[in-house]
Amino acid sequence: MAKQQTFGDKSKKKKLNEKPTVKIIKGFKGEDGNTHFLETFVKLDDIASVDKVEITK
């Protein structure tokens, strides 16, 4: 019996539905005067909207 679907077909199907994942890093000054960083991964509909994402501590 022959295979109906190849591995390539499966991976193409997944890629069409995925939203791009972006790592956002925000730096801020702490009370002690040192710089601290917050990191988070966010899935976006459009990469152009990355400026509008807000992360808070």
FENNORVEN-V382362 format. One record per pair of residues at least 12 apart in sequence whose ideal C-beta (glycine too) atoms are under 10 Angstrom apart, sorted by sequence separation. I is the first residue (numbers start at 1). J is the second residue. D is the distance in whole Angstrom. If there is no record, write none. Layout:
<<I J D> <I J D>>
This chain:
<<25 37 6> <26 38 5> <25 38 7> <26 39 8> <40 53 9> <42 55 8> <24 38 8> <25 39 5> <26 40 8> <24 39 7> <25 40 8> <40 55 5> <23 39 6> <24 40 5> <39 55 9> <23 40 7> <24 41 8> <38 55 6> <22 40 9> <23 41 5> <24 42 6> <38 56 8> <22 41 7> <23 42 8> <38 57 6> <21 41 6> <22 42 6> <24 44 10> <21 42 7> <22 43 8> <36 57 8> <20 42 9> <21 43 5> <22 44 6> <19 42 9> <20 43 7> <21 44 8> <19 43 4> <20 44 6> <18 43 8> <19 44 6> <20 45 9> <22 47 7> <19 45 6> <20 46 9> <24 50 7> <19 46 9> <20 47 6> <22 49 10> <26 53 10> <30 57 9> <19 47 10> <22 50 6> <26 54 9> <28 56 10> <24 53 6> <26 55 5> <28 57 7> <20 50 9> <24 54 9> <25 55 9> <26 56 9> <22 53 8> <24 55 6> <26 57 8>>
